């Protein structure tokens, strides 16, 4: 019975990671269910050990952020939604802690096995995507060849699954397969964010391998500027004339629409720059629900107006959303969280640290231009993959 239990504990994390990839392809939100299974199993198997992870600076930063979100319900235009958000974030943290504790209890050999499961999951997911494209997209209603939502977690999973396996003990044939899979991403993906994310992540990873100290400082300072300074840079740079000039060069409806949204948000932030409008208030009609008409030029050079809410669901930019909803206090907490995520990576071998930097960069790009910072499926995907990068407490590891 004990042997069977140990076998299950060894194999189940790999199966979960293998299933995550095709599930992310079909419906990204299932990542939350996958995390729920892994997190619950982690708490059951590890007993009280996961509680030790609550002392970690990363966990403490997240708890402080959740507490501030909860407190912001006092002045939020939708207090019930803000309070519900804090509960959802706390639940994700609880599950993430259980999953992380479970992963960290694995031996080095088992950890490599998990990455291989993830690698095979990516291969299987990409095979499904190729088959779906050949059959005329019967499995999912795609925009052209791919699902933008599904490909963002797939690209990030690709970055953490394929390259580590290549570096550790994969031969030239499987390394070549990894590069071919990456090439397939570029050829089939119809999501600019995913392509830019993997390019920026790869560049950051290579840069860290060549210039570790310079890249480490650049990523830290760049992240600090983006979180604390980007909204104020946008407020001065994103003028109507500047956006129209860009529209002459980039005749893309979605890109220009996003620039107008960012312009609106950057001018909305100063209204409550210290404490923000309240967690998840981007959805509130009082904050960004007013109807806007923005001018744009299509690919044929014809003027086409954009009719849209000032903020459609969320700003599609993490620094702007944090400043708008949680103010300076939230931005400082997020800055501390980003600092702790990268702190001490120089104690890892350069290859391992470069993967952390590359993953962090790729995820940051996705947060900057495409996703909302409170999307559960996205946070669950990160929570499932990041423990493979961060051995937060070596005392929990098997000898």
C-alpha positions in Angstrom: 0.0 0.0 0.0 2.8 2.4 0.9 4.6 1.5 -2.3 1.5 2.3 -4.3 1.1 5.6 -2.5 4.8 6.6 -3.1 4.4 5.6 -6.8 1.3 7.8 -7.1 3.1 10.7 -5.5 6.0 10.3 -7.9 4.0 9.9 -11.1 0.9 12.2 -10.5 2.8 15.5 -10.7 4.2 14.5 -14.1 0.8 13.5 -15.3 -0.7 16.8 -14.1 2.0 18.8 -16.0 1.6 16.6 -19.1 -2.2 17.2 -19.1 -1.8 21.0 -18.6 -0.4 21.6 -22.1 -3.3 20.1 -24.2 -5.8 21.5 -21.7 -4.3 25.0 -22.1 -4.7 24.5 -25.8 -8.4 23.6 -25.6 -9.5 25.8 -22.7 -6.9 27.8 -20.7 -9.2 28.2 -17.7 -8.9 24.5 -16.9 -5.4 25.4 -15.5 -7.2 26.4 -12.4 -8.7 22.9 -12.0 -5.3 21.3 -12.7 -3.8 23.5 -9.9 -6.6 22.6 -7.6 -5.8 18.9 -8.0 -2.1 19.4 -7.6 -2.4 21.8 -4.7 -4.9 19.7 -2.8 -2.8 16.6 -3.2 0.3 18.5 -2.1 -1.4 19.5 1.2 -2.6 16.0 1.8 0.8 14.4 1.1 3.0 17.0 2.8 1.0 17.6 5.9 2.2 20.8 7.6 5.3 21.3 5.5 3.6 23.7 3.1 3.0 26.1 6.0 6.8 26.7 6.1 6.5 28.3 2.6 4.2 31.0 4.0 7.4 32.4 5.7 9.0 32.9 2.2 9.4 36.6 1.1 7.5 35.8 -2.1 4.5 34.4 -0.2 4.6 37.3 2.3 4.6 39.8 -0.6 1.6 38.1 -2.2 -0.2 38.0 1.2 0.4 41.7 1.7 -0.9 42.4 -1.9 -4.0 40.3 -1.2 -4.6 42.2 2.1 -4.4 45.5 0.3 -6.8 44.3 -2.4 -9.2 43.3 0.4 -8.8 46.6 2.2 -9.5 48.5 -1.1 -13.0 47.1 -1.0 -13.8 49.9 1.4 -13.6 52.5 -1.3 -14.1 50.3 -4.4 -17.1 51.1 -6.7 -17.8 47.4 -6.6 -16.9 46.3 -3.1 -18.4 42.8 -3.5 -16.3 42.1 -6.6 -13.1 43.4 -4.9 -13.7 41.3 -1.8 -14.4 38.3 -4.1 -11.1 38.9 -5.9 -9.1 38.9 -2.7 -10.7 35.5 -1.7 -9.9 34.1 -5.2 -6.3 35.2 -4.9 -6.0 33.7 -1.5 -7.4 30.4 -2.7 -4.9 30.4 -5.6 -2.0 31.2 -3.2 -3.2 28.3 -0.9 -3.2 25.8 -3.8 0.0 27.2 -5.2 1.7 26.7 -1.8 0.6 23.1 -1.7 1.7 22.4 -5.2 5.1 24.1 -4.6 5.7 22.1 -1.5 4.9 18.9 -3.3 7.3 19.8 -6.2 10.1 20.8 -3.8 9.9 17.5 -2.0 11.0 15.7 -5.2 14.6 14.5 -5.7 16.7 16.0 -8.6 16.0 12.9 -10.7 12.2 13.3 -10.1 12.4 17.0 -10.9 14.1 16.2 -14.2 11.4 13.7 -14.9 8.7 16.3 -14.3 10.4 18.6 -16.9 10.3 15.7 -19.3 6.6 15.2 -18.7 6.1 18.9 -19.4 8.2 18.5 -22.6 6.1 15.6 -23.8 3.0 17.5 -23.0 4.1 20.4 -25.1 4.9 18.1 -28.0 1.4 16.4 -27.7 -0.3 19.8 -27.5 1.5 21.1 -30.6 0.5 17.9 -32.5 -3.1 18.5 -31.5 -2.8 22.1 -32.8 -1.3 20.9 -36.1 -4.1 18.3 -36.5 -6.7 20.9 -35.7 -5.3 23.3 -38.3 -5.2 20.5 -41.0 -8.8 19.5 -40.3 -10.1 23.0 -40.6 -10.2 23.9 -36.9 -13.1 21.7 -35.8 -11.9 21.4 -32.2 -11.8 25.1 -31.3 -13.1 28.2 -32.9 -9.8 29.8 -33.8 -8.9 33.2 -35.2 -7.1 31.9 -38.3 -4.7 29.3 -37.1 -4.5 29.5 -33.3 -6.0 30.6 -30.1 -4.3 33.7 -28.6 -5.3 32.8 -25.1 -4.1 29.2 -25.3 -0.8 30.0 -26.9 0.5 32.4 -24.1 0.8 29.7 -21.5 1.9 27.2 -24.1 4.8 29.4 -25.1 5.9 30.0 -21.5 5.6 26.2 -20.8 7.7 25.7 -23.9 10.4 27.9 -22.5 10.6 26.1 -19.2 10.1 22.5 -20.6 12.2 22.2 -23.7 15.4 24.2 -23.0 16.2 22.8 -19.6 15.8 19.2 -21.0 18.1 20.1 -23.8 20.7 21.6 -21.5 20.7 18.7 -19.0 21.0 15.5 -20.9 19.2 15.6 -24.2 21.2 14.7 -27.3 21.6 16.7 -30.5 18.6 15.0 -32.1 16.2 16.0 -29.3 17.8 19.5 -29.2 17.0 19.8 -32.9 13.4 18.7 -32.2 13.2 21.5 -29.6 14.3 24.1 -32.1 11.8 22.7 -34.7 9.0 22.9 -32.1 10.0 26.5 -31.4 10.0 27.2 -35.2 6.5 25.7 -35.4 5.3 28.2 -32.8 6.5 31.1 -34.9 4.9 29.6 -38.1 1.5 28.7 -36.6 0.8 31.2 -33.8 -1.5 34.1 -34.6 -0.8 35.9 -31.3 1.7 38.7 -31.5 2.1 38.6 -27.7 3.2 34.9 -27.7 5.8 35.5 -30.4 7.2 38.6 -28.8 7.2 36.8 -25.4 9.3 33.9 -26.5 11.7 36.2 -28.4 12.2 38.5 -25.5 12.5 35.5 -23.1 15.1 33.8 -25.3 17.1 37.0 -25.7 17.1 37.6 -21.9 18.1 34.0 -21.3 21.0 34.1 -23.8 22.1 37.5 -22.5 22.2 36.1 -19.0 24.4 33.2 -20.1 26.8 35.7 -21.7 26.6 38.7 -19.3 25.0 37.5 -16.0 25.6 40.5 -13.8 24.7 43.1 -16.5 21.5 41.2 -17.5 20.5 40.7 -13.8 20.8 44.4 -13.1 19.1 45.4 -16.4 16.1 43.1 -15.8 15.7 44.3 -12.2 16.0 48.0 -13.1 13.8 47.6 -16.1 11.1 45.9 -14.1 11.3 48.6 -11.4 10.9 51.3 -14.0 8.0 49.6 -15.7 6.1 49.1 -12.5 6.7 52.5 -11.0 7.2 54.7 -14.0 5.4 53.3 -17.0 2.0 55.0 -16.3 3.6 58.4 -16.0 5.6 57.9 -19.2 2.4 56.9 -21.0 0.6 60.0 -19.8 3.1 62.2 -21.4 4.0 60.2 -24.5 0.6 58.8 -25.6 -1.0 61.9 -27.0 -3.6 61.9 -29.7 -1.2 63.1 -32.3 1.4 60.5 -31.3 -1.1 57.7 -31.6 -2.3 59.0 -35.0 1.3 59.1 -36.2 1.9 55.5 -35.0 -1.3 54.5 -36.8 0.2 55.6 -40.1 3.0 53.1 -39.5 1.0 50.4 -37.7 -2.4 50.0 -39.3 -3.7 47.5 -36.8 -7.1 48.0 -35.2 -6.2 46.0 -32.0 -2.8 47.7 -31.5 -4.2 51.3 -31.9 -7.2 50.5 -29.8 -5.0 49.3 -27.0 -2.9 52.5 -27.2 -6.1 54.6 -26.7 -7.1 52.5 -23.7 -3.6 53.0 -22.2 -3.9 56.7 -22.8 -7.2 56.8 -21.0 -6.0 54.8 -18.0 -2.8 56.8 -17.7 -4.9 59.9 -17.3 -7.3 58.3 -15.0 -4.6 57.1 -12.5 -3.9 60.6 -11.0 -7.5 60.8 -9.6 -6.5 58.3 -6.9 -2.8 57.8 -7.3 -2.1 56.9 -3.7 -4.7 54.2 -3.0 -6.2 53.5 -6.4 -9.9 52.9 -7.4 -10.1 49.5 -5.7 -9.2 46.0 -6.7 -10.9 44.8 -9.9 -12.5 48.2 -10.4 -11.4 48.3 -14.1 -14.6 46.4 -14.8 -16.7 49.1 -13.0 -18.8 51.4 -15.2 -17.9 54.3 -12.9 -14.1 53.8 -13.7 -13.9 52.8 -17.3 -17.4 52.2 -18.5 -18.0 55.3 -20.5 -18.3 54.9 -24.3 -15.5 56.3 -26.4 -15.1 57.0 -30.1 -11.5 56.9 -31.2 -10.2 57.5 -34.8 -8.0 55.0 -36.6 -6.9 54.2 -40.1 -7.2 50.7 -41.5 -4.8 48.9 -43.8 -6.4 50.4 -46.8 -5.8 53.9 -45.5 -9.5 54.6 -44.7 -10.6 56.3 -41.5 -12.5 53.9 -39.3 -13.8 54.9 -35.9 -13.4 52.7 -32.8 -16.5 52.5 -30.7 -15.5 51.0 -27.3 -15.7 51.3 -23.6 -12.9 53.4 -22.2 -11.6 50.2 -20.5 -12.8 46.9 -22.0 -12.7 44.5 -19.1 -9.1 45.5 -18.0 -6.3 47.7 -19.3 -4.2 44.8 -20.8 -1.2 46.2 -19.0 -0.1 45.1 -15.5 1.6 48.4 -14.3 -1.4 50.4 -15.5 -3.9 48.1 -13.8 -2.0 48.0 -10.5 -1.8 51.8 -10.4 -5.4 52.3 -11.4 -6.8 49.8 -9.0 -4.3 49.8 -6.1 -2.4 53.0 -6.5 1.2 53.7 -5.3 0.8 51.3 -2.4 0.0 48.5 -4.8 2.8 49.4 -7.1 5.3 49.3 -4.3 4.1 45.9 -3.2 4.3 44.6 -6.7 7.8 46.0 -7.0 8.8 44.1 -3.8 7.3 40.9 -5.3 9.3 41.3 -8.5 12.4 41.9 -6.5 12.0 38.7 -4.4 11.2 36.7 -7.5 14.7 37.5 -8.9 16.6 37.8 -5.7 19.4 35.4 -5.2 19.3 33.8 -8.6 23.1 34.1 -8.8 23.3 31.2 -6.3 22.0 28.9 -9.0 24.2 27.6 -11.9 24.2 30.1 -14.8 22.1 27.8 -17.0 19.4 27.5 -14.4 19.4 31.2 -13.6 19.2 32.1 -17.3 16.0 30.0 -17.6 14.5 31.9 -14.6 15.4 35.2 -16.2 14.0 34.1 -19.5 10.8 32.9 -18.1 10.4 36.0 -15.9 11.0 38.2 -19.0 8.5 36.2 -21.2 5.8 36.3 -18.6 6.4 40.1 -18.0 5.9 40.8 -21.7 2.6 38.9 -21.6 1.5 41.0 -18.6 2.6 44.2 -20.3 0.7 44.0 -23.5 -2.0 41.4 -23.4 -3.3 40.0 -20.1 -5.1 41.3 -17.0 -3.2 40.7 -13.8 -6.1 39.0 -12.0 -7.0 36.3 -14.6 -7.2 33.0 -12.7 -6.2 30.7 -15.5 -3.1 32.8 -16.2 -2.1 32.9 -12.5 -2.8 29.2 -12.2 -0.5 28.5 -15.2 2.3 30.5 -13.6 1.8 28.8 -10.3 2.1 25.3 -11.9 5.2 26.1 -13.8 7.2 28.4 -11.5 8.0 25.8 -8.8 10.1 24.0 -11.4 12.3 27.1 -11.5 12.5 28.1 -7.9 13.7 25.6 -5.2 12.5 28.0 -2.5 13.5 25.8 0.4 16.2 23.2 0.0 15.3 21.7 3.4 12.1 20.3 1.8 14.0 18.5 -0.9 14.8 14.8 -0.8 18.5 13.8 -0.5 
